[in-house]
Amino acid sequence: MSATGTKIQRSDREWREILTDEEFRVGVKEGTERAFTPGNYESEKRAGKYHCKGCDTVLWSSEHKFESGTGWPSYWQPASEGVVETKTDFKMIIPRTECHCAICGLHQGHVFKDGPPPTGERWCINGIVLDFQPDE
């Protein structure tokens, strides 16, 4: 969470100062990284937390990660309640549920209803907008 616990708003110019071009395209412009992109944490097996690159908020945990076979890191729920917000995405023919960091708004990916128990959800996340911190 931000130091003050409040939402962070940045202009495109401010985002470009802290993100790479590809991180900006995916996180700010709501793009999608290619499946199985090297370094996107899809195959990360260590215990740890996944922090938002925009504000360092812990969004995802290895405790909730599962192998979806989709090419993106997948989780059956966020790390804690209230750290991820959703909205309907109409960019494709069928509406999807898009998810964003609740603190800085950085686009994370989408949530689908084809995941494992106990939630039945698959939060399909762009690893490029994450910073993995392994447990010690």
VOPAVEX-817585 format. One record per residue (C-alpha): y, z, x; residue number from 1; residue in one letter. Coordinates in steps of 0.5 Angstrom, whole numbers, always signed. Each point is the difference from the previous one (the first is absolute). Last residue first. Layout:
<firos>
<firo><yy>Y</yy><zz>Z</zz><xx>X</xx><seq>NUM</seq><type>a</type></firo>
...
</firos>
This chain:
<firos>
<firo><yy>-31</yy><zz>+6</zz><xx>+27</xx><seq>136</seq><type>e</type></firo>
<firo><yy>+0</yy><zz>-4</zz><xx>-7</xx><seq>135</seq><type>d</type></firo>
<firo><yy>+2</yy><zz>-7</zz><xx>+2</xx><seq>134</seq><type>p</type></firo>
<firo><yy>+7</yy><zz>-2</zz><xx>-2</xx><seq>133</seq><type>q</type></firo>
<firo><yy>+0</yy><zz>-7</zz><xx>-3</xx><seq>132</seq><type>f</type></firo>
<firo><yy>+7</yy><zz>-4</zz><xx>-1</xx><seq>131</seq><type>d</type></firo>
<firo><yy>+0</yy><zz>-4</zz><xx>-6</xx><seq>130</seq><type>l</type></firo>
<firo><yy>+4</yy><zz>-6</zz><xx>-3</xx><seq>129</seq><type>v</type></firo>
<firo><yy>-4</yy><zz>-5</zz><xx>+4</xx><seq>128</seq><type>i</type></firo>
<firo><yy>-6</yy><zz>+3</zz><xx>-3</xx><seq>127</seq><type>g</type></firo>
<firo><yy>+1</yy><zz>-3</zz><xx>-7</xx><seq>126</seq><type>n</type></firo>
<firo><yy>-3</yy><zz>+4</zz><xx>-5</xx><seq>125</seq><type>i</type></firo>
<firo><yy>-6</yy><zz>-1</zz><xx>-5</xx><seq>124</seq><type>c</type></firo>
<firo><yy>+0</yy><zz>+6</zz><xx>-5</xx><seq>123</seq><type>w</type></firo>
<firo><yy>-7</yy><zz>-1</zz><xx>-3</xx><seq>122</seq><type>r</type></firo>
<firo><yy>+0</yy><zz>+5</zz><xx>-6</xx><seq>121</seq><type>e</type></firo>
<firo><yy>-6</yy><zz>+2</zz><xx>-4</xx><seq>120</seq><type>g</type></firo>
<firo><yy>+2</yy><zz>+7</zz><xx>+1</xx><seq>119</seq><type>t</type></firo>
<firo><yy>-6</yy><zz>+4</zz><xx>+2</xx><seq>118</seq><type>p</type></firo>
<firo><yy>-3</yy><zz>-5</zz><xx>+1</xx><seq>117</seq><type>p</type></firo>
<firo><yy>+1</yy><zz>-6</zz><xx>+4</xx><seq>116</seq><type>p</type></firo>
<firo><yy>+5</yy><zz>-6</zz><xx>-1</xx><seq>115</seq><type>g</type></firo>
<firo><yy>+0</yy><zz>-6</zz><xx>-5</xx><seq>114</seq><type>d</type></firo>
<firo><yy>+7</yy><zz>+3</zz><xx>-4</xx><seq>113</seq><type>k</type></firo>
<firo><yy>+5</yy><zz>-4</zz><xx>+5</xx><seq>112</seq><type>f</type></firo>
<firo><yy>+5</yy><zz>+3</zz><xx>+3</xx><seq>111</seq><type>v</type></firo>
<firo><yy>+5</yy><zz>-4</zz><xx>+4</xx><seq>110</seq><type>h</type></firo>
<firo><yy>+4</yy><zz>-1</zz><xx>+7</xx><seq>109</seq><type>g</type></firo>
<firo><yy>+4</yy><zz>+5</zz><xx>+4</xx><seq>108</seq><type>q</type></firo>
<firo><yy>+7</yy><zz>-2</zz><xx>-1</xx><seq>107</seq><type>h</type></firo>
<firo><yy>+5</yy><zz>+4</zz><xx>+3</xx><seq>106</seq><type>l</type></firo>
<firo><yy>+4</yy><zz>+4</zz><xx>-5</xx><seq>105</seq><type>g</type></firo>
<firo><yy>+3</yy><zz>+5</zz><xx>+5</xx><seq>104</seq><type>c</type></firo>
<firo><yy>-3</yy><zz>+7</zz><xx>-4</xx><seq>103</seq><type>i</type></firo>
<firo><yy>-5</yy><zz>-2</zz><xx>-5</xx><seq>102</seq><type>a</type></firo>
<firo><yy>-3</yy><zz>-5</zz><xx>+5</xx><seq>101</seq><type>c</type></firo>
<firo><yy>-2</yy><zz>-6</zz><xx>-4</xx><seq>100</seq><type>h</type></firo>
<firo><yy>-5</yy><zz>-3</zz><xx>-5</xx><seq>99</seq><type>c</type></firo>
<firo><yy>-1</yy><zz>-6</zz><xx>-4</xx><seq>98</seq><type>e</type></firo>
<firo><yy>-4</yy><zz>+0</zz><xx>-6</xx><seq>97</seq><type>t</type></firo>
<firo><yy>-2</yy><zz>-7</zz><xx>-2</xx><seq>96</seq><type>r</type></firo>
<firo><yy>+2</yy><zz>-5</zz><xx>-5</xx><seq>95</seq><type>p</type></firo>
<firo><yy>-5</yy><zz>-6</zz><xx>-1</xx><seq>94</seq><type>i</type></firo>
<firo><yy>+3</yy><zz>-7</zz><xx>+2</xx><seq>93</seq><type>i</type></firo>
<firo><yy>+3</yy><zz>+3</zz><xx>+7</xx><seq>92</seq><type>m</type></firo>
<firo><yy>+7</yy><zz>+2</zz><xx>+1</xx><seq>91</seq><type>k</type></firo>
<firo><yy>+0</yy><zz>+5</zz><xx>-6</xx><seq>90</seq><type>f</type></firo>
<firo><yy>-1</yy><zz>+6</zz><xx>+4</xx><seq>89</seq><type>d</type></firo>
<firo><yy>+0</yy><zz>+6</zz><xx>-5</xx><seq>88</seq><type>t</type></firo>
<firo><yy>+3</yy><zz>+7</zz><xx>+4</xx><seq>87</seq><type>k</type></firo>
<firo><yy>-3</yy><zz>+5</zz><xx>+4</xx><seq>86</seq><type>t</type></firo>
<firo><yy>+2</yy><zz>+7</zz><xx>+3</xx><seq>85</seq><type>e</type></firo>
<firo><yy>-3</yy><zz>+3</zz><xx>+6</xx><seq>84</seq><type>v</type></firo>
<firo><yy>+2</yy><zz>+7</zz><xx>+3</xx><seq>83</seq><type>v</type></firo>
<firo><yy>-1</yy><zz>+3</zz><xx>-7</xx><seq>82</seq><type>g</type></firo>
<firo><yy>-7</yy><zz>+4</zz><xx>+1</xx><seq>81</seq><type>e</type></firo>
<firo><yy>-3</yy><zz>+0</zz><xx>+7</xx><seq>80</seq><type>s</type></firo>
<firo><yy>-3</yy><zz>-4</zz><xx>+5</xx><seq>79</seq><type>a</type></firo>
<firo><yy>-1</yy><zz>-6</zz><xx>-5</xx><seq>78</seq><type>p</type></firo>
<firo><yy>-6</yy><zz>-2</zz><xx>-4</xx><seq>77</seq><type>q</type></firo>
<firo><yy>-7</yy><zz>-4</zz><xx>+1</xx><seq>76</seq><type>w</type></firo>
<firo><yy>+3</yy><zz>-3</zz><xx>+6</xx><seq>75</seq><type>y</type></firo>
<firo><yy>-1</yy><zz>-7</zz><xx>+3</xx><seq>74</seq><type>s</type></firo>
<firo><yy>+2</yy><zz>-3</zz><xx>+7</xx><seq>73</seq><type>p</type></firo>
<firo><yy>+1</yy><zz>-7</zz><xx>-1</xx><seq>72</seq><type>w</type></firo>
<firo><yy>-6</yy><zz>-6</zz><xx>+2</xx><seq>71</seq><type>g</type></firo>
<firo><yy>-3</yy><zz>+1</zz><xx>-7</xx><seq>70</seq><type>t</type></firo>
<firo><yy>-7</yy><zz>+3</zz><xx>+2</xx><seq>69</seq><type>g</type></firo>
<firo><yy>+2</yy><zz>+6</zz><xx>-4</xx><seq>68</seq><type>s</type></firo>
<firo><yy>-2</yy><zz>+5</zz><xx>+5</xx><seq>67</seq><type>e</type></firo>
<firo><yy>+3</yy><zz>+7</zz><xx>-2</xx><seq>66</seq><type>f</type></firo>
<firo><yy>+6</yy><zz>+4</zz><xx>+1</xx><seq>65</seq><type>k</type></firo>
<firo><yy>+2</yy><zz>+7</zz><xx>-4</xx><seq>64</seq><type>h</type></firo>
<firo><yy>-2</yy><zz>+5</zz><xx>+6</xx><seq>63</seq><type>e</type></firo>
<firo><yy>+3</yy><zz>-5</zz><xx>+5</xx><seq>62</seq><type>s</type></firo>
<firo><yy>+7</yy><zz>+2</zz><xx>-3</xx><seq>61</seq><type>s</type></firo>
<firo><yy>+6</yy><zz>-5</zz><xx>-3</xx><seq>60</seq><type>w</type></firo>
<firo><yy>+7</yy><zz>+1</zz><xx>-1</xx><seq>59</seq><type>l</type></firo>
<firo><yy>+2</yy><zz>+5</zz><xx>+5</xx><seq>58</seq><type>v</type></firo>
<firo><yy>+8</yy><zz>-1</zz><xx>+0</xx><seq>57</seq><type>t</type></firo>
<firo><yy>+2</yy><zz>-3</zz><xx>+7</xx><seq>56</seq><type>d</type></firo>
<firo><yy>+6</yy><zz>-3</zz><xx>-3</xx><seq>55</seq><type>c</type></firo>
<firo><yy>+0</yy><zz>-8</zz><xx>+0</xx><seq>54</seq><type>g</type></firo>
<firo><yy>-7</yy><zz>+0</zz><xx>+4</xx><seq>53</seq><type>k</type></firo>
<firo><yy>-3</yy><zz>+4</zz><xx>-6</xx><seq>52</seq><type>c</type></firo>
<firo><yy>-5</yy><zz>+5</zz><xx>+3</xx><seq>51</seq><type>h</type></firo>
<firo><yy>-8</yy><zz>-1</zz><xx>+0</xx><seq>50</seq><type>y</type></firo>
<firo><yy>-4</yy><zz>+7</zz><xx>+2</xx><seq>49</seq><type>k</type></firo>
<firo><yy>-6</yy><zz>+1</zz><xx>+4</xx><seq>48</seq><type>g</type></firo>
<firo><yy>-7</yy><zz>+0</zz><xx>+1</xx><seq>47</seq><type>a</type></firo>
<firo><yy>-3</yy><zz>-6</zz><xx>+4</xx><seq>46</seq><type>r</type></firo>
<firo><yy>-3</yy><zz>-6</zz><xx>-3</xx><seq>45</seq><type>k</type></firo>
<firo><yy>+5</yy><zz>-6</zz><xx>+0</xx><seq>44</seq><type>e</type></firo>
<firo><yy>-3</yy><zz>-6</zz><xx>-2</xx><seq>43</seq><type>s</type></firo>
<firo><yy>+6</yy><zz>-2</zz><xx>-5</xx><seq>42</seq><type>e</type></firo>
<firo><yy>+5</yy><zz>+3</zz><xx>+4</xx><seq>41</seq><type>y</type></firo>
<firo><yy>+5</yy><zz>-6</zz><xx>+1</xx><seq>40</seq><type>n</type></firo>
<firo><yy>-1</yy><zz>-1</zz><xx>+7</xx><seq>39</seq><type>g</type></firo>
<firo><yy>-3</yy><zz>-7</zz><xx>+0</xx><seq>38</seq><type>p</type></firo>
<firo><yy>+1</yy><zz>-3</zz><xx>-7</xx><seq>37</seq><type>t</type></firo>
<firo><yy>-6</yy><zz>+0</zz><xx>-4</xx><seq>36</seq><type>f</type></firo>
<firo><yy>+3</yy><zz>-2</zz><xx>-6</xx><seq>35</seq><type>a</type></firo>
<firo><yy>+7</yy><zz>-4</zz><xx>+1</xx><seq>34</seq><type>r</type></firo>
<firo><yy>+6</yy><zz>+5</zz><xx>-1</xx><seq>33</seq><type>e</type></firo>
<firo><yy>+3</yy><zz>+0</zz><xx>-7</xx><seq>32</seq><type>t</type></firo>
<firo><yy>+8</yy><zz>-1</zz><xx>-2</xx><seq>31</seq><type>g</type></firo>
<firo><yy>+4</yy><zz>+5</zz><xx>-3</xx><seq>30</seq><type>e</type></firo>
<firo><yy>+7</yy><zz>-2</zz><xx>+3</xx><seq>29</seq><type>k</type></firo>
<firo><yy>+1</yy><zz>+7</zz><xx>+3</xx><seq>28</seq><type>v</type></firo>
<firo><yy>-7</yy><zz>+2</zz><xx>+2</xx><seq>27</seq><type>g</type></firo>
<firo><yy>-4</yy><zz>-7</zz><xx>+1</xx><seq>26</seq><type>v</type></firo>
<firo><yy>+6</yy><zz>-4</zz><xx>+3</xx><seq>25</seq><type>r</type></firo>
<firo><yy>+3</yy><zz>+6</zz><xx>+3</xx><seq>24</seq><type>f</type></firo>
<firo><yy>-6</yy><zz>+1</zz><xx>+4</xx><seq>23</seq><type>e</type></firo>
<firo><yy>-1</yy><zz>-7</zz><xx>+2</xx><seq>22</seq><type>e</type></firo>
<firo><yy>+7</yy><zz>+0</zz><xx>+3</xx><seq>21</seq><type>d</type></firo>
<firo><yy>-1</yy><zz>+6</zz><xx>+3</xx><seq>20</seq><type>t</type></firo>
<firo><yy>+3</yy><zz>+7</zz><xx>-3</xx><seq>19</seq><type>l</type></firo>
<firo><yy>+5</yy><zz>+5</zz><xx>+2</xx><seq>18</seq><type>i</type></firo>
<firo><yy>+7</yy><zz>-5</zz><xx>+1</xx><seq>17</seq><type>e</type></firo>
<firo><yy>-3</yy><zz>-5</zz><xx>-5</xx><seq>16</seq><type>r</type></firo>
<firo><yy>+0</yy><zz>+6</zz><xx>-5</xx><seq>15</seq><type>w</type></firo>
<firo><yy>+7</yy><zz>+2</zz><xx>+1</xx><seq>14</seq><type>e</type></firo>
<firo><yy>+3</yy><zz>-7</zz><xx>-1</xx><seq>13</seq><type>r</type></firo>
<firo><yy>-5</yy><zz>-1</zz><xx>-6</xx><seq>12</seq><type>d</type></firo>
<firo><yy>+4</yy><zz>+6</zz><xx>-3</xx><seq>11</seq><type>s</type></firo>
<firo><yy>-3</yy><zz>+7</zz><xx>+0</xx><seq>10</seq><type>r</type></firo>
<firo><yy>-1</yy><zz>+5</zz><xx>-5</xx><seq>9</seq><type>q</type></firo>
<firo><yy>-4</yy><zz>+7</zz><xx>+1</xx><seq>8</seq><type>i</type></firo>
<firo><yy>-2</yy><zz>+4</zz><xx>-5</xx><seq>7</seq><type>k</type></firo>
<firo><yy>+1</yy><zz>+8</zz><xx>+0</xx><seq>6</seq><type>t</type></firo>
<firo><yy>-4</yy><zz>+5</zz><xx>+4</xx><seq>5</seq><type>g</type></firo>
<firo><yy>+5</yy><zz>+2</zz><xx>+4</xx><seq>4</seq><type>t</type></firo>
<firo><yy>-4</yy><zz>-2</zz><xx>+7</xx><seq>3</seq><type>a</type></firo>
<firo><yy>-3</yy><zz>-6</zz><xx>-4</xx><seq>2</seq><type>s</type></firo>
<firo><yy>-7</yy><zz>+1</zz><xx>-2</xx><seq>1</seq><type>m</type></firo>
</firos>
